[in-house]
């Protein structure tokens, strides 16, 4: 059994609180974990102690380590100082512990024990765990003269080893095909009924070929005519009625309490023994066939083996159980003639046991083979297990499933994890002994850094010498496990857009230091080697001329940042890269993907439209993919998944796609999974411990307009561990502190985000089965940075909607001033006079008014989760030309006439924006010209008015001025002049700088 140990390296502390009465302290550290306590040595009279001690703790239960807490307390030693005092403490949750090799020095600020504690400073720790394998026991020496006992034959194992399965799969060469052969030519076969249609699991070689297809760019799904005339373009969210059984009862005893329980018949065919030899070579090529009514499935064929080992599981949905019995028959595969019957076993479905997790798996048993009529016994035995279960059975994910067509690799459900992303900071400081090719010149030197497909270049050094200086930072995105090398090349600019490489250096990423804060890491020198071009010019080069200088660098992985791979407003994870900085989760998000309805046909088969849909859901670094339901407009998945929630202000995304590997008329490697639609749900809009069961519309934007591709049914529940912890997060920054202490530029953030998207899409496309690049890019919204007239209009209307409240207030005040409702106007006069006489009531009145508005709006709160709105995005009113522009490639692929027309339209729109900006600048310049003496008469008049106003305000109480001004502002329309007021006329006559612009 593996033993896990937790290692805590207590390194040092900084700026501790003096507690011994002499301006210093003698600190020591006590650490508690899982009922164990260790203590460091005391550092006498030192406010910045250095311990460098390693403490070990035994982890009793590695599975529950994430829920444990490591408590660190710092005290002043009473034996050396006058008294023992508390210097600070901290708590580290087990979810932030990392494995050995990923640890780094982290400085934690010390917390108070109570409100009256005086604590300051920080302590540096390295916390990681180690898994140790126990040493195998040594065999006891045999006694002299004692003969070893004879070995007993091993009993047949219920589960074949994984290595044996892989070896058998490698030996298998027969491709998957549908069996249409007739029954064997014997008397029993003549009386047998007509052979049902048979499906066979594809061979591993075919699956591997499909997995190697490269992902390509996303293509829009064609829309076929839906056969159901009830299909409508309804964009509203619907409440499911009735709800799934688990969602109604709220029963959490089952793992699948949010979805419907789907009954399946499970048949596990393990192996057979002592089969009859039907071939001339004295052997057979056996396979097993499972038959239920008219539905038949077969295992793979094992050549030349009378004791075959299959170990395959089949899951048949209850809807396909058209017979009261299930038959498992064994056959000898022959080429060019009918297969030979080897025997069979039949089970009555009424007597098949039902297994409900967490029950242990049903043990397989040996059964004697019978003939096809059940009247006699034939040679051989077969080991099988048959039971009734649901999709919660642990055998279900890897089983052959009747509703997925049996294509296991590309139709099974899987869980994926995004690669761990780091920001790699490369600080290029200087170089020494750099010799350009031309010895007579110093050269215009710069450094080019390349990591995979990412490439950045420093500016040209300002000092022309053999020791150039840059001191410039370059930032890259790197993913674990690290596969590329960092390549640094010193180049000399010898002409316009022409650089000549002088030397290069290759650096392993695993050797680069990782940091969790802004503390500066140590720099190092790396030697530059000759490039290939230089070696060719020197005739291959010798070892003496290989040195081309050296480069001074400072390299580190910044673990204090969160590497964005999504749009900032749609992010699902805000944790920093370094696991040591993670905070404990605040709750759990449970999502049940029930099914879909009214999906449109995506591709054609035999002249009719078909859809092979599957779902992909993403939250944080965890991706899930449901199984593919073949040829169904209303697929039922009923799969439930769980995510840890670390911040409520994050977004959960689920998308529906069509599987291109099933019934695809396009056999080229450029085929792709077509998008059907997606749904986003913000976690903060969900109430705790409430189950939301709704049907969400799947909206997809086509070049012809927005289309409703169907509906997806979801059951969502967010459960928080503590309401106070959730509310506390609302007062904390959204991103890690490094984003605020040393923020990245907007352009740099956008570039790094798209680089991270490409890395995540590439890594997930190499999984098995692959999560294709077009799927990942659609889920991550990789095209949100492109120009779109539709999005611009939507953002403009969003701004108008935000300002509509302020405009409503101005309209209400204008109505008060014009006495549209005399009673309301009189009440406003009384309220105004009260606030002027008692100004301390102004702020309480404002907050009370907002409280009343919020309380009133509680009646109209959303009862269902908010979803993607076609009206808000202007997708339902956009014209065809704007959509064609949005779907255009970059750079454009349209004709010059269309590009010229769009350019002119953009110029006219920019002209309006230019006019608005000019008017805003003119108003500000008029305010500035009040005191700038640009117009002497206007400035003189204004400063005289300011003098008179100052004198008047000095001698007149402020309340009188406020009452007079308020009553004048609220005066009756009979006393109003329709012409503009004198102050407004004076302001509009002030000069601006617009007349100085040519």
Buried (B, 14 or more C-beta within 10 A) or exposed (E): EEEBBBBBBBBBBEEBBBBBEEEBBBBBBBBBBBEBEBBBEBBBBBBEBEBEBEBEBEBEEBEEBBEBEBEBBBBBBEEBBEEBBBBBBBEBBBBBBBEEEBBBBBBBEBEEEEEEBEBBBBBBBBBBBBEEEEEEEEEEEEEEEEEEEEEEEEEBBBEBEEEEBEEBEEEBEBEBEEBEEEBBEBEBBEEBEEBBEBBBBBBBBEBEEBBEBEBBEBBBBEBBEBEEEEBEEEBEBBEBEEBBBBBEEEEEEBBBBBBBBBBBBBBBBBBBBEBBBBBEEEBBBBBBBBBBBEBBBBBBBBBEBBBBBBBBBBBBBEEBBEBEBBBBBBBBBBEEEBBBBBBBBBBEBEEBEEBEBEEEBBEBEEBEBBBBEEEEEBEBBBBBBBBBBBBBBEBBBEBBBBBBBBBBBBBBBBEBEBBBBBBBBBBBBBBBEBBBBEEEEBBBBBBBBBBBEBEBBBEBBEEEEBBBBBEBEBBBBBBBEBEBBBBBBBBBBBEEEEBBBBBBBEBEBEEBEBBBBEEEBEEEEBEBBBBEEBBEEEEEBEEEEBBBBBBBBBBBBBBBBBBBBBBEEBBBBBBBBBBBBBBBBBBBBBBBBBBBBBBBBBBEBEEEBBBBBBBBBBBBBBBBBBBBBBBBBBBBBBBBBBBBBBBBEBBBBBBBBBBBBBBBEEEEEEBBBBBBBBBBBBBEBBEEEEBBBBBBBBBBBBEEBBBBBBBBBBBBBBBBBEEEBBEEBEEEEBBBBBBEEEEBEEEEBBBBBBBBBBBBBBBBBEBEBBBBBBBBBBBBBBEEEEEBBBBEBBEEBEEEEEEEEEEEEEEEEEEBBEBEEEEEBEEBBEEBBEBBEEEEEEEEEEEEEEEEEEEEEEEEEEEBBEBBBBEEBBBBEBEEEBBBBBBBEEEEEBEEEBBEBBEEBEEEEEEEEEEEEEEEBBEEBBEEBBEEEBBEEBBEEBEEEEEEEEEEEEEEEEEEBBBEEBEEEBEEEEEEEEEEEEEEEBBEEBBBBEEEEE
